[in-house]
Amino acid sequence: MRKLLIILFIFSLFFAAVFEQARADGGLEISPLIIDEKAKASEIIERIIKIKNNTEHKVSIYPTVNDLSMSEGKQEFLNPSSLDKTISLARWIRIKRAATQIMPGEEMEVPFSIEINQSAVPGKRYAIIFFPSASNRPLAEAKIDKENVPQIMVNVEIEDETVEKIQLINFSALAKTYFTWPIKFSVELKNIGNIALKPEGQVLIYNRREQYLDSLKFNEMSESIEAGEQKKIYLDWNAKKGIGKFKAKLELEYGEKDRRDLADTVYFWILPIPFVLFFVGGLFLITAFLVIYLFRKTYSARHHAYKHKPIQEDGVLDLKNDKL
């Protein structure tokens, strides 16, 4: 209700100024008096302004555009050069700024357009197009602060079409098995929305018994991912302890309007070099012991069998001997 009253108050002030302007100007008619639009970023709005000279002399007008701030029921003119192009309506307005001459009784159409910035911030924007008349621009612009000059109020509401969307391309450990520290992870993300986003979150580390061990902060430097950009962010885990199979769980959040989640899980092994050497050495010793043991057992059995084989007097082995 308060906002409605403020808007009504502003419009009453504007119409009062227009009425006074018409009296003071002595017959210069401009229409429409108000241009009210809704638009999206990158949109172009084209309109026509009609100007009629009801005086009996030639008039030279110098169109001038200023941003208008409306806060707490007060109007304040702003210099467009002091505002960012994403919020300045005056910087989006395209109209012939050079002197335009109108003969007595003549009516003319002045085309103008509003080229919404591609990064325009959502919200309501206000501007005034003044049409002061004088022999040159400095004199014409001086009238804006001192006199009521013909003017048009332009209101444009920029619709919020913000799309916040990040796609998780890949989350992985850079190796399936690690023999030395640190353990390295890679997170690849793509911003498929239309504004820059700063994802944040963590990577949680668990052992094979699902016991929590540690966590890594994601995007500690608060890097932004621009719209359409694909980026890899790396993390290191350097606990320098542990052996066996582990799980890393990625948990991310992003978005200003609506918080959204991303999650994924990877598994990896840690086999420290001392453990590998011990294991390989033990396996080698066990293998060597078995080989020696089997060799000796086989050799002993063969030697015993050969020693007890019956031999005939002529040195020929008796194959018919049942004891063989």
C-alpha positions in Angstrom: 0.0 0.0 0.0 2.8 2.4 0.9 4.5 1.7 -2.5 1.3 2.4 -4.3 0.9 5.8 -2.5 4.5 6.7 -3.4 3.9 5.9 -7.0 0.7 7.9 -7.1 2.5 10.8 -5.5 5.3 10.7 -8.0 2.9 10.6 -11.0 0.9 13.5 -9.5 4.1 15.5 -9.3 5.0 14.6 -12.9 1.6 15.6 -14.3 1.8 18.9 -12.4 5.1 19.5 -13.9 3.8 18.7 -17.4 0.9 21.0 -17.0 3.1 23.9 -15.8 5.5 23.0 -18.7 2.7 23.3 -21.3 1.8 26.8 -19.9 5.3 28.0 -19.9 6.3 26.5 -23.2 3.5 28.2 -25.1 2.4 25.5 -27.4 5.0 22.7 -27.9 3.0 19.5 -27.7 4.7 16.1 -27.1 3.1 12.7 -26.9 3.0 10.3 -25.4 3.8 11.8 -22.0 4.6 8.5 -20.4 6.2 5.4 -21.9 5.7 2.3 -19.7 7.3 -1.0 -20.8 8.3 -4.4 -19.6 11.3 -6.0 -21.2 14.0 -8.7 -20.9 17.8 -8.4 -21.1 19.1 -7.9 -24.7 15.6 -6.9 -25.9 15.1 -3.8 -28.2 12.0 -1.6 -27.8 11.2 0.8 -30.7 8.8 3.7 -30.3 7.7 7.0 -31.9 7.5 10.4 -30.2 5.2 13.0 -31.8 6.2 16.6 -31.5 4.0 19.5 -32.7 5.0 23.2 -32.8 1.9 25.3 -32.0 3.9 28.5 -31.9 4.3 31.1 -34.7 8.1 30.7 -34.8 10.7 28.1 -35.6 11.9 26.0 -32.6 15.2 24.2 -32.3 15.0 21.4 -29.7 17.9 19.5 -28.1 16.8 16.1 -26.7 18.5 15.3 -23.4 18.2 12.1 -21.4 18.7 11.7 -17.7 18.2 8.8 -15.3 15.7 9.3 -12.6 15.9 7.9 -9.1 12.7 7.4 -7.1 13.2 6.7 -3.4 10.9 7.5 -0.5 8.7 9.6 -2.8 11.5 11.9 -4.0 12.7 12.4 -7.5 16.4 12.8 -8.2 18.0 13.2 -11.6 21.2 11.1 -12.1 24.0 11.6 -14.6 24.0 8.5 -16.8 27.8 8.5 -17.0 28.0 7.9 -13.2 25.9 4.8 -13.4 26.8 1.3 -14.6 25.4 0.3 -18.0 23.6 -2.6 -16.4 21.3 -0.3 -14.5 21.2 3.0 -16.4 18.1 3.3 -18.5 19.3 6.6 -20.0 22.3 4.7 -21.5 20.0 2.3 -23.2 17.9 5.0 -24.9 18.8 5.8 -28.5 17.4 9.1 -29.8 18.8 11.8 -32.0 20.6 14.2 -29.8 21.5 16.8 -32.4 19.4 19.9 -32.9 16.0 19.2 -34.4 14.2 22.2 -36.0 10.4 22.3 -36.1 8.6 25.0 -38.2 5.5 26.8 -37.0 2.4 24.5 -37.0 4.6 21.5 -38.0 4.1 18.1 -36.5 6.9 15.6 -36.7 7.7 12.0 -35.5 10.9 11.3 -33.7 11.9 7.6 -33.6 13.7 6.3 -30.6 14.6 2.9 -29.2 15.5 1.3 -25.9 18.3 -1.3 -26.2 18.3 -3.3 -23.0 21.8 -4.2 -21.9 22.5 -7.9 -22.1 23.5 -7.9 -18.4 20.7 -5.7 -17.3 19.9 -6.1 -13.6 16.2 -7.0 -13.0 14.0 -4.3 -11.5 12.3 -1.0 -12.4 14.3 1.7 -14.2 13.2 5.3 -14.8 14.4 8.0 -17.1 13.3 11.4 -18.4 13.7 12.6 -22.0 13.8 16.5 -22.0 13.1 18.5 -25.1 14.5 22.0 -24.3 14.6 24.6 -27.0 17.3 27.3 -27.5 19.8 28.5 -30.0 22.5 26.0 -28.9 22.8 22.9 -26.6 24.5 24.6 -23.6 21.6 27.2 -23.4 19.0 24.4 -23.9 20.5 22.2 -21.2 20.7 25.2 -18.8 16.9 25.5 -19.1 16.4 22.0 -17.6 17.3 23.1 -14.1 15.7 26.6 -14.3 12.5 26.1 -16.3 9.8 23.6 -16.9 10.7 22.1 -20.3 8.7 19.5 -22.4 9.6 16.0 -21.2 8.6 12.4 -21.5 8.8 9.9 -18.6 10.1 6.5 -19.5 9.6 3.5 -17.2 11.0 0.1 -18.0 10.7 -3.0 -15.8 13.4 -5.5 -16.4 12.0 -9.0 -15.9 14.0 -11.4 -13.9 15.0 -14.2 -16.2 18.0 -15.4 -14.2 18.9 -19.0 -14.8 21.1 -20.6 -12.2 22.2 -24.0 -13.4 25.5 -25.9 -12.9 26.2 -29.3 -14.5 28.6 -31.7 -12.8 30.7 -33.0 -15.7 33.1 -35.2 -13.6 34.3 -35.9 -10.1 37.2 -38.3 -9.8 40.4 -39.2 -8.1 43.3 -38.7 -10.5 44.4 -42.3 -9.9 42.6 -45.5 -8.8 45.5 -46.4 -6.6 47.9 -44.2 -4.7 51.3 -45.2 -3.4 52.4 -41.8 -2.1 50.6 -38.7 -0.8 48.8 -36.4 -1.5 45.6 -37.9 -2.9 44.4 -35.6 -5.8 40.8 -35.1 -6.8 39.4 -33.3 -9.8 35.9 -31.6 -10.0 34.8 -30.5 -13.5 31.8 -28.2 -13.6 29.9 -26.3 -16.4 27.7 -23.3 -15.9 24.8 -23.8 -18.3 22.8 -20.9 -16.8 23.1 -17.2 -17.7 24.8 -15.6 -14.7 28.1 -16.2 -13.0 27.9 -18.7 -10.0 30.2 -19.5 -7.1 29.7 -23.1 -6.1 30.8 -24.1 -2.6 30.9 -27.2 -0.5 33.2 -30.0 0.6 34.6 -33.4 -0.1 34.1 -35.9 2.7 36.5 -38.8 3.2 35.4 -42.2 4.6 37.3 -45.5 5.1 36.0 -48.9 4.0 33.9 -49.3 7.1 32.1 -46.0 6.3 33.8 -44.2 9.1 34.2 -40.4 8.6 37.9 -39.5 8.5 38.3 -36.0 7.1 36.9 -33.2 4.9 38.2 -30.9 2.2 36.8 -27.5 1.5 35.7 -27.0 -2.1 36.5 -23.8 -4.0 38.3 -22.2 -1.1 39.3 -19.2 -3.3 35.6 -18.5 -4.2 36.2 -18.8 -7.9 33.3 -17.8 -10.1 32.2 -19.8 -13.1 30.9 -17.5 -15.8 27.8 -18.3 -17.9 28.8 -21.0 -20.4 32.2 -21.6 -18.9 33.5 -25.1 -18.1 36.1 -25.2 -15.3 38.2 -27.8 -13.4 38.9 -27.4 -9.7 41.5 -29.6 -8.0 41.7 -30.6 -4.3 44.5 -32.4 -2.4 44.1 -34.7 0.6 47.4 -34.9 2.5 46.6 -36.8 5.7 49.6 -39.1 5.3 48.0 -42.0 7.1 45.7 -44.8 6.1 45.8 -47.9 4.0 43.2 -49.8 1.9 40.0 -48.7 0.2 38.5 -45.3 0.7 35.4 -43.3 -0.3 35.3 -39.6 -1.3 31.8 -37.9 -1.3 31.4 -34.6 -3.1 28.7 -32.3 -1.7 28.2 -28.9 -3.4 25.7 -26.0 -3.2 25.2 -23.0 -5.5 22.6 -20.3 -6.4 21.5 -17.0 -5.0 17.7 -17.2 -5.6 17.3 -21.0 -5.1 20.0 -23.1 -3.4 20.7 -26.2 -5.4 22.8 -29.3 -4.6 25.3 -31.4 -6.5 26.7 -34.7 -5.2 28.8 -37.6 -6.4 31.0 -40.4 -5.0 34.3 -42.0 -6.0 36.4 -44.8 -4.6 40.2 -45.2 -4.5 42.9 -47.2 -2.9 45.9 -46.1 -0.8 48.8 -48.6 -0.7 51.9 -46.8 0.8 55.3 -47.8 -0.6 56.6 -49.3 2.7 53.5 -51.6 2.8 53.9 -52.6 -0.8 57.6 -53.4 -0.3 56.7 -55.4 2.9 53.9 -57.2 1.1 56.0 -58.0 -2.0 59.0 -59.0 0.1 56.9 -61.3 2.2 55.3 -62.8 -0.8 58.7 -63.4 -2.4 60.0 -65.1 0.8 56.9 -67.3 1.0 57.2 -68.2 -2.6 60.9 -69.0 -2.3 60.3 -71.2 0.8 57.6 -73.1 -1.0 59.7 -73.7 -4.1 62.7 -74.9 -2.0 60.4 -77.1 0.2 58.7 -78.7 -2.8 62.0 -79.1 -4.6 63.6 -80.9 -1.7 60.6 -83.1 -1.1 60.5 -84.1 -4.7 64.2 -84.7 -4.9 64.2 -86.8 -1.7 61.3 -89.0 -2.9 63.0 -89.7 -6.3 66.3 -90.5 -4.6 64.7 -92.9 -2.2 62.9 -94.7 -5.1 66.0 -95.0 -7.2 68.0 -96.3 -4.3 65.6 -99.3 -3.7 65.1 -100.4 -7.3 66.1 -104.2 -7.9 68.8 -104.7 -10.5 69.8 -108.0 -12.1 73.3 -109.3 -12.1 73.8 -108.3 -15.7 72.8 -104.7 -14.8 69.3 -104.9 -16.5 66.3 -103.6 -14.5 63.8 -106.3 -13.8 60.5 -104.7 -14.9 58.5 -107.8 -13.9 59.3 -107.5 -10.3 56.0 -106.9 -8.4 57.8 -104.8 -5.8 58.5 -102.0 -8.2 
